[in-house]
Amino acid sequence: MSWEVVIGLEVHCQINTKTKAFCGCSTAFGAEPNTQTCPVCLGMPGQLPVLNAVAVDKTILTGLAIYADINLESKFDRKNYFYPDLPKGYQITQFTVPLVEHGHIDIVTKSRGAKRIGVTRIHMEEDAGKSMHEGLDAVSHIDLNRSGIPLMEIVSEPDMRSSDEAIAYLKNLHQVIRFLGVSGADMEKGQFRCDANVSVRRPGEPFGTRTEMKNMNSFRFIKQAIDYEVVRQIEVIEDGGAVIQESRLWDSVKNESRSMRTKEEANDYRYFPEPDLPPLRVSQLEVDNIKAGMPELPHQLHARFEAEFGLSAYDADVLTQTRELSGWYEALVAAHPADPKRCANWMANELLGRLKEMNKDLAHCPISAQAFAQLLDRMADSTISGKTAKDVLDAMMETGVSADDFIEAKGLKQVSDSGEIDAMIQAIMDANPNQLAAYRGGKEKLFGFFVGQVMKASKGQANPAMVNQRLKELLKAS
Amino acid sequence: MPFSSLSEIKTRLDCGETTAVEVAQLYLDRIAAHNEQLNAFVHLDADHVLGQAQASDAYRAAHGVHGARALEGLPIAIKDIFCTQDGPTQCCSNILKDFHAPYDAHVITKLKEAGAVLVGKTNMDEFAMGSSTETSAFGVCRNPWNTDRIPGGSSGGSASAVAAALTPAALGTDTGGSIRQPASLTGITGMKPTYGRVSRRGIIAFASSLDQAGPMTRTVKDAAMLTAAIEGHDPLDSTTVADAPQLDWLKACEQRNMQGMKIGVPKEYFVEGMDAEVRASVEEALKQCEALGAELVDISLPNTDLAVAAYYVIAPSEASANLSRYDSVRFGHRCENPEDLLDMYTRSRDEGFGSEVKRRILTGAFALSSGYYDAYYLKAQQVRTLIQQDFTQAFEKVDVIATPTSPVTAFKIGEKTDDPLTMYLSDIYTIAVNLAGLPGLSQPCGLAQGLPVGLQWIAPAWREDVLLGTASAYEAATDWHKQVPAAFNEISGGKA
């Protein structure tokens, strides 16, 4: 009898505001420890929080992008626990009434196809500081620069049934957040952090006991941790044991998880309404304004790229991964409108391939979309062949030279004059009478030999399509 | 002059009859003479006080009489709960021993901007948790009317200091009666403004949804002057109200509206168990109001008996979270040689907090804990709503409500310290006002066996003008506010 895996995900995403959630401190990453702090985010006596309105707007925008309801009145609560990197001894969060509820994200996986994953809620809260224990002899250091950075916690329904589905959900969510520009979402910097709630059950039965997997800072680790946990839980049950509700830490070096705390050891957070902040009220007008400013979302772009430009699902996928990619592609099509598919092929295969080899991202591409379009133009008007174009592109990427300048300087212009091509063909036929006779005697394989000879004679500049066409005629004629 | 009101001292300063330095020196001398007995001040830097007074005199000299600011040169004592850059802010707790705040509370900034001379830090119950100023880590504070007795609390140091004329006025805070009850027990005037009228920023939090700062003074007008200086929207305190109705504070006192006023007298506030003489004094005061043209209206506030219980769930719940920041990690007392994190937390907090504070943290943490939240915290919030509705309905019939401030006069030191529940009942008449967020004022209205009795006025939200007008009218017709504790009324030797 088979097992069914049940996965729900909680994503903590730092909102990329200039200042913290409840004070005016900078949120910039990587500053010297404790240089971006003030009495409010240090939890000094008598200090009070003031909510960052930009963080609210960005949370609403995210909610709208996943088709969720925006609560026009939401509330803040205190989540109480002691830890040295939590200065107030409580975290300001939204417990009872979050800003965003009831959204969804559509995913597609190879094994299970299309599926809609529910998003229970998105609530606003503040990040804690960082404790550093390693490499310190019997002391711990605390950096409170991160204390008070605004977070969105995005909580899914337990709708995923495989680690592939979980990763597809996370990648979609990550992509949407990047498109919206509401977070750097850099997983290595802890700007997009995921906890996974995992359980197994026999199909049709109620949910099994879940464990919470923590400390996974890449999609790969998340998948590994989930897969590991599924195997572990099944083994426990099949050995006659029972899964205990606990939090488990993923160790990406050992490729295993270990128990962090059990349910019995878990904190009672003693949530209650935050008396320092009145209920958060937003008007429908504000929500509508935020909606009006929403950029096109990845799946909308995807659909449009297929419909409007005739792209394959694969190319559309590649070119809608980030807002930079889709924007670059659209600029390219605008400069080379005749053939959007050629734009997609050349951008996806040639340009991005070269960027990857150069270890650069699109933001640091040495050539502009307009410059790239010029190269495509020269192919379209048969000035150069596709093969030559790849060489030209190499030079462009390396030196930033324009396609036209390089073609001109290197004399790469393709020969498309039928008279010139005919003369070259005639010279080759004259120089190779035996092969000509053999071909005319039925040895048609020799056609390739003649193409090669003509191209060689033209130093590769003869228009290959014309060479083909003229050769077929002239070789026949006798 | 020591028993002069703020406004009288202001007049003398404006007329050039005295200087801020002379005034400051007068009160410094009185503090030097009497504080050992009263323990009203827990911190005083005389040089710093004189420095402020000199600066004020210089400001007055540079700007002239008309350039003087609202509280120019006037001494104001500060409860130890207000953060000040100058001197320690310890909330009368060992956990904050020698803590120096790197910032001023918003109201301190406002007092400085108004030209006030800040005079030391006054004694209080630790973290404002108490009704007698006996839980202070710096020793009990005494009532100048009888130094064997408590001055009330938690703002007992401010009350004692004003009553004994160690300062003409002081700032207090009121979470469940902590301004009004000590004002009542020491024969002075104290007002808790509407919740949201005065910024709480920089005031060490006890119960955030209830805390409010206010004046403790010799007269109603002084209370108005001081409130006018400290009130107003603070963008950095989200619970102050940006569009709160603005009042002309001094004009409100001048209007003295007693004629035709409908004064509600809630039957639930005159019950068995209250001191008979207190009751007699308050009833006598009400008769006098009637004689001044007011109409007494019997009203009911039916949920009054639930207020204390609701308060002692809500306030400790909020306090349990507010006091979590005293974890010894960043500031405050830390135990010697902690073995590990848990040991550091538990021992530091055990050593730093007094027993009443611990009692409230435990009570609050329990009330909020999983499985009990609905039965305690949620239920208490529902009661709070009912109490608010009681007042809303009452104010449909009356303009203002009058009650005793405290059921008893000042009790003896140690009398209730072993019986927290009896102690908690000291605030039985003041707590509902905090739960409803309303403004309340206590003024002296009699003496019972030589101890002051207070009359409490309660007005609708944002109608401090009604409080001030009514209380001014009563004050103008009576002499109770002029009564001073004889032991502290020696003939002053100075020019003033």
Interface residues (C-beta under 8 A of the other chain):
Chain A: P39 L42 G43 M44 P45 G46 Q47 L48 P49 V50 L51 R78 N80 F82 P84 P87 K88 G89 Y90 I142 D268 R270 Y271 F272 P275 D276 L277 P278
Chain B: C83 T89 C91 L96 F99 A101 P102 Y103 A105 R200 R201 G202 I203 I204 A205 A207 S208 S209 P235 L236 D237 S238 T239 S317 E318 S320 A321 L323 S324 R325 D327 V329 R330 F331 L341 Y345 A365 L368 S369 S370 Y373 Y377
